[in-house]
Every structure is written in structure tokens, then in C-alpha cells.
């Protein structure tokens, strides 16, 4: 079983749609939860991170963590063609594993005009 | 302020040759991480280094791979006697300090092709 599971998609939505991206994880030691966005042929860039269960909003993006279910989500409201990219969830256990991010497979998102 | 720099951006090697990938962290960053992204897969952690120290190499293959981050100069990921399975994108990331959470800033990657 992979430590982090993410549906690779691809996901195709019309402009303006609400997008839901999800990951599940197996290790309850994970403490820090992140979403990265990766454009084609580029390095990942951090979108959002959260430490605790609950919701965190930043503009059109909302990150949600449910530690009891080991489930994390990213919602994108009013999606734009510029949101077309691969979205990667990443999780960190902290402590002695501080430097190690464990990534999901990534979901390829296309927002068409 | 320049971001994380990696070179070369593209590297072609024949089987059995050596590959050297370089990473210059962002200014003021003393922590470097290397990840590998195979086709159709997510990024996999390889190694975490601070200046002159390997902190965590739990994701590094036991043979042929090595990494260093010297006191002066860039971090180097070295792959000896490359095989076709080493073909991948290799990303370097850096962060300023160890903290409860510290964002890792990624470079553009080096795409290694082994013929």
C-alpha cells in the first residue's frame, strides 16, 4: 500500500467550475499537509499548507484536512484556464523525518475555456 | 532574488557513463533536498542535506547514487554507471532553516535521459 494515494485523473472541467482534488494517506504520524502545483516542464510550487484538521482558505483555494479519516482535499472555486496543471498533495511527518516530503502521484487538471 | 538553480536542464548519457547534477539553493538557504520524478509517478524523496552533512538518505538507492553539499559551491547528485531506469526528472529543493514547517522551494529540474 502506498503511503499517499492520489487519483491521477486526468480531470477536465469547464472554466468557472468548482474542482475537488483528493488524497488519502495511511500513516497517522503525518502532521503537515501541503498542496503543490506543477506546470509542465517546471518544478512544483507550494500552493497551501496546513497543520491541523479543518479548512484553510486562500483566495479561490481551500485546503481541507480530516485526520480521523486520513483524507485531504483541495478545492478550487471559479477555476480558470491558468489553473491547468498537475496538482500534487504532499505530506510530512515532522520530527526525525522533517526533510522528507511524501508526494501523491499528482492529478492532471485541465480547465477549458 | 534568484530561485533554486539546477544545471544542466537536460542531460543525455549512455549506459555505463556517469551523470552529475548540480543544484544551487536560494540565497540564504542551507538545506537541500533531492527528489526524483519517474514518468507517470509522483516525486520520490531521495536525500536531505545540510552544508557538509547528509541528514536523511533514506530514499537514496544503495548503489551508484551519492550526494554532497560542500561548504562552498552547489550540491551535487552523482549517478555512476547509469542505466535506462535512471531516466527521470531530478528536482532539487531548498529551505532556509529547520523549523516545525519550512517550505521547500523547488528548482526547474534536470531531465536525465539514458540511451
Interface residues (C-beta under 8 A of the other chain):
Chain A: X4 X6 X8 X32 X36 X41 X42 X43 X44 X45 X46 X49 X51 X88 X90 X92 X94 X96 X97 X98 X99 X100 X101 X102 X103 X104 X105 X106
Chain B: X4 X31 X33 X35 X40 X41 X42 X43 X44 X45 X48 X55 X56 X58 X59 X91 X93 X98 X100 X101 X103 X104 X105 X106 X107 X108 X109
